[in-house]
Amino acid sequence: MKNLFANLILFVALSVAFSTFTACNNTASTQKKGPVIEVAPDGSTAANANPEAVKSGGYPPAPVGIMQSDIKDLEGKTFKIEDKKGKVVLLNLWATWCGPCRAEMPELVAMQNKYKDRDFEVLGLNADEESVEAVKSFGEQMKLNYFLGYADNKLVSEFVKLSKQQGIPQSVLINRDGKTTGVFFGSGARAINNMKEAVDKAVNE
């Protein structure tokens, strides 16, 4: 019985520790957007639905639902992703309570710094409709140097349709021609490295 109790305590402790690095369910009771959860930072990556097309350089057009969604900035102004054609754009879904989102942010900052003069832009889209004050404060705290705005329910749904995953962080890379060149999940080393390689390639194409 004592061993069972000790094993149970160990299991709970390990579960809590593991969840810190992998996932935190976002239930409706604690967050505004029940379906949005954090995904494990295991480095999983999906380029798009047609790997052979990617291999040959034939990337598919970014979904119309993403390109034509209204993106709202922190001042309440809106624009569409299709307005960014000619630029390489990394769309990143995140929330302030998301540990893996925080973990990948320094990499996003570094990419924005590295390619800022080469028509590259990170768009950090808050997926939980948190207050402007909370988002601004968080951006200052994390020293974020890229655009912060919002993804509404419709845009989040478009991400989910593309990625086949409900979770954050997840990012979509769109090249200068408005084509999807990568979809990335989590904040693990593999996912980050794949994202950095894809961004570098898209910027240099």
C-alpha positions as CSV (number, residue, x, y, z in Angstrom):
1,M,0.0,0.0,0.0
2,K,2.9,2.3,0.9
3,N,4.5,1.6,-2.5
4,L,1.2,2.3,-4.3
5,F,0.8,5.6,-2.5
6,A,4.4,6.6,-3.2
7,N,4.0,5.6,-6.9
8,L,0.8,7.6,-7.1
9,I,2.5,10.7,-5.7
10,L,5.4,10.3,-8.2
11,F,3.0,9.9,-11.1
12,V,1.1,13.1,-10.2
13,A,4.4,15.0,-9.7
14,L,5.7,13.8,-13.1
15,S,2.4,14.6,-14.8
16,V,2.5,18.2,-13.5
17,A,6.1,18.6,-14.5
18,F,5.4,17.2,-18.0
19,S,2.4,19.3,-18.5
20,T,4.5,22.4,-18.0
21,F,6.5,21.6,-21.0
22,T,3.8,20.0,-23.2
23,A,0.2,21.0,-22.8
24,C,-2.2,23.0,-20.8
25,N,-5.8,22.3,-21.6
26,N,-7.8,25.5,-22.1
27,T,-11.2,24.8,-20.7
28,A,-14.1,27.1,-21.1
29,S,-14.1,27.7,-17.3
30,T,-10.7,29.2,-17.3
31,Q,-10.4,30.8,-20.8
32,K,-12.7,32.5,-23.2
33,K,-12.0,30.1,-26.1
34,G,-12.7,26.6,-24.9
35,P,-11.5,24.7,-28.1
36,V,-8.1,26.3,-28.1
37,I,-5.4,24.3,-26.2
38,E,-1.7,24.3,-26.0
39,V,0.0,21.7,-28.1
40,A,3.0,19.6,-27.0
41,P,6.3,21.2,-28.0
42,D,7.4,18.0,-29.6
43,G,8.6,19.6,-32.8
44,S,5.9,18.1,-35.0
45,T,5.6,19.9,-38.3
46,A,3.4,19.6,-41.3
47,A,4.4,21.5,-44.5
48,N,1.0,21.2,-46.0
49,A,-1.4,18.6,-47.4
50,N,0.8,17.7,-50.4
51,P,4.4,16.9,-49.4
52,E,5.4,15.9,-53.0
53,A,4.3,19.4,-54.2
54,V,6.4,21.0,-51.5
55,K,9.4,18.8,-52.5
56,S,9.1,20.1,-56.1
57,G,8.6,23.7,-55.0
58,G,5.0,23.7,-56.0
59,Y,3.5,25.2,-52.9
60,P,-0.3,25.5,-52.7
61,P,-2.0,28.9,-52.4
62,A,-2.7,30.0,-48.9
63,P,-6.4,29.3,-48.0
64,V,-8.7,32.0,-49.0
65,G,-10.2,32.0,-45.5
66,I,-6.8,33.0,-44.1
67,M,-5.8,35.4,-46.8
68,Q,-9.1,37.3,-46.6
69,S,-9.7,37.3,-42.8
70,D,-9.7,40.6,-41.1
71,I,-6.8,41.0,-38.8
72,K,-7.4,43.5,-36.0
73,D,-4.4,45.4,-34.5
74,L,-4.2,46.8,-31.0
75,E,-5.6,50.1,-32.1
76,G,-8.7,48.4,-33.6
77,K,-7.7,48.9,-37.2
78,T,-8.1,45.9,-39.6
79,F,-6.3,44.6,-42.6
80,K,-6.2,41.4,-44.6
81,I,-3.3,39.0,-45.1
82,E,-3.7,39.3,-48.8
83,D,-2.6,42.9,-48.4
84,K,0.8,41.6,-47.4
85,K,1.5,39.9,-50.8
86,G,5.1,40.6,-51.8
87,K,6.2,39.9,-48.2
88,V,7.1,36.7,-46.4
89,V,4.6,36.5,-43.5
90,L,4.7,34.2,-40.5
91,L,1.3,34.0,-38.8
92,N,1.6,32.8,-35.2
93,L,-1.3,31.9,-32.9
94,W,-0.6,32.5,-29.2
95,A,-2.0,33.5,-25.9
96,T,-0.5,35.0,-22.7
97,W,-1.2,31.9,-20.6
98,C,0.4,29.5,-23.1
99,G,3.8,28.3,-21.8
100,P,5.0,26.8,-25.2
101,C,4.0,30.1,-26.9
102,R,6.3,32.0,-24.5
103,A,9.1,29.5,-25.1
104,E,9.1,30.1,-28.9
105,M,8.8,33.9,-28.7
106,P,12.6,34.6,-28.4
107,E,13.0,32.7,-31.7
108,L,10.3,34.8,-33.4
109,V,12.0,38.0,-32.1
110,A,15.3,36.8,-33.5
111,M,13.8,36.0,-36.9
112,Q,12.1,39.4,-37.0
113,N,15.4,41.1,-36.2
114,K,17.3,39.0,-38.8
115,Y,15.0,39.5,-41.7
116,K,13.2,42.8,-40.9
117,D,14.9,44.6,-43.9
118,R,14.0,41.8,-46.3
119,D,10.2,42.1,-46.4
120,F,9.7,39.6,-43.6
121,E,7.1,40.0,-41.0
122,V,5.9,38.0,-37.9
123,L,2.3,38.6,-37.1
124,G,1.6,37.5,-33.5
125,L,-2.2,36.8,-33.4
126,N,-3.7,36.4,-30.0
127,A,-6.1,33.5,-30.2
128,D,-8.0,34.1,-26.9
129,E,-9.3,37.6,-27.5
130,E,-7.5,38.9,-24.4
131,S,-7.7,42.6,-23.6
132,V,-5.6,45.2,-25.4
133,E,-4.0,46.2,-22.1
134,A,-3.1,42.6,-21.3
135,V,-1.6,42.0,-24.8
136,K,0.4,45.3,-24.7
137,S,1.7,44.6,-21.2
138,F,2.7,41.0,-22.2
139,G,4.4,42.3,-25.4
140,E,6.5,44.8,-23.3
141,Q,7.3,42.1,-20.7
142,M,8.5,39.7,-23.4
143,K,10.2,42.4,-25.4
144,L,8.4,41.4,-28.5
145,N,9.5,43.3,-31.6
146,Y,6.8,42.1,-34.0
147,F,3.2,42.9,-34.8
148,L,0.6,41.9,-32.2
149,G,-3.0,41.7,-33.0
150,Y,-6.0,39.3,-32.9
151,A,-7.2,36.2,-34.6
152,D,-11.0,35.9,-34.3
153,N,-12.9,32.6,-34.1
154,K,-13.2,32.4,-37.8
155,L,-9.5,32.8,-38.4
156,V,-8.6,30.3,-35.7
157,S,-11.0,27.8,-37.4
158,E,-9.2,28.4,-40.7
159,F,-5.9,27.5,-39.0
160,V,-7.5,24.3,-37.6
161,K,-8.8,23.3,-41.0
162,L,-5.3,23.8,-42.5
163,S,-3.3,22.2,-39.7
164,K,-5.8,19.5,-38.6
165,Q,-4.9,20.5,-35.0
166,Q,-6.7,22.5,-32.3
167,G,-4.0,24.1,-30.3
168,I,-1.4,26.8,-29.8
169,P,1.2,27.7,-30.6
170,Q,0.9,27.0,-34.2
171,S,2.2,29.1,-37.1
172,V,1.6,29.3,-40.9
173,L,4.3,30.6,-43.2
174,I,3.1,32.4,-46.4
175,N,5.6,33.4,-49.1
176,R,5.7,36.4,-51.3
177,D,3.3,34.9,-53.8
178,G,0.7,34.2,-51.2
179,K,1.4,30.5,-51.0
180,T,1.6,28.3,-47.9
181,T,5.1,27.0,-47.4
182,G,4.9,25.6,-43.9
183,V,2.6,24.8,-40.9
184,F,4.4,24.4,-37.5
185,F,3.3,23.2,-34.0
186,G,4.7,23.6,-30.6
187,S,8.0,25.1,-29.4
188,G,10.3,22.1,-29.4
189,A,13.8,22.3,-31.0
190,R,12.7,20.4,-34.1
191,A,9.7,22.6,-34.8
192,I,11.7,25.8,-34.3
193,N,14.6,24.5,-36.5
194,N,12.1,23.6,-39.2
195,M,10.4,27.0,-39.0
196,K,13.8,28.8,-39.1
197,E,14.9,26.8,-42.2
198,A,11.5,27.4,-43.9
199,V,11.6,31.2,-43.2
200,D,15.2,31.5,-44.4
201,K,14.3,29.6,-47.6
202,A,11.2,31.8,-48.2
203,V,13.1,35.0,-47.6
204,N,15.9,34.0,-50.0
205,E,13.6,32.8,-52.8
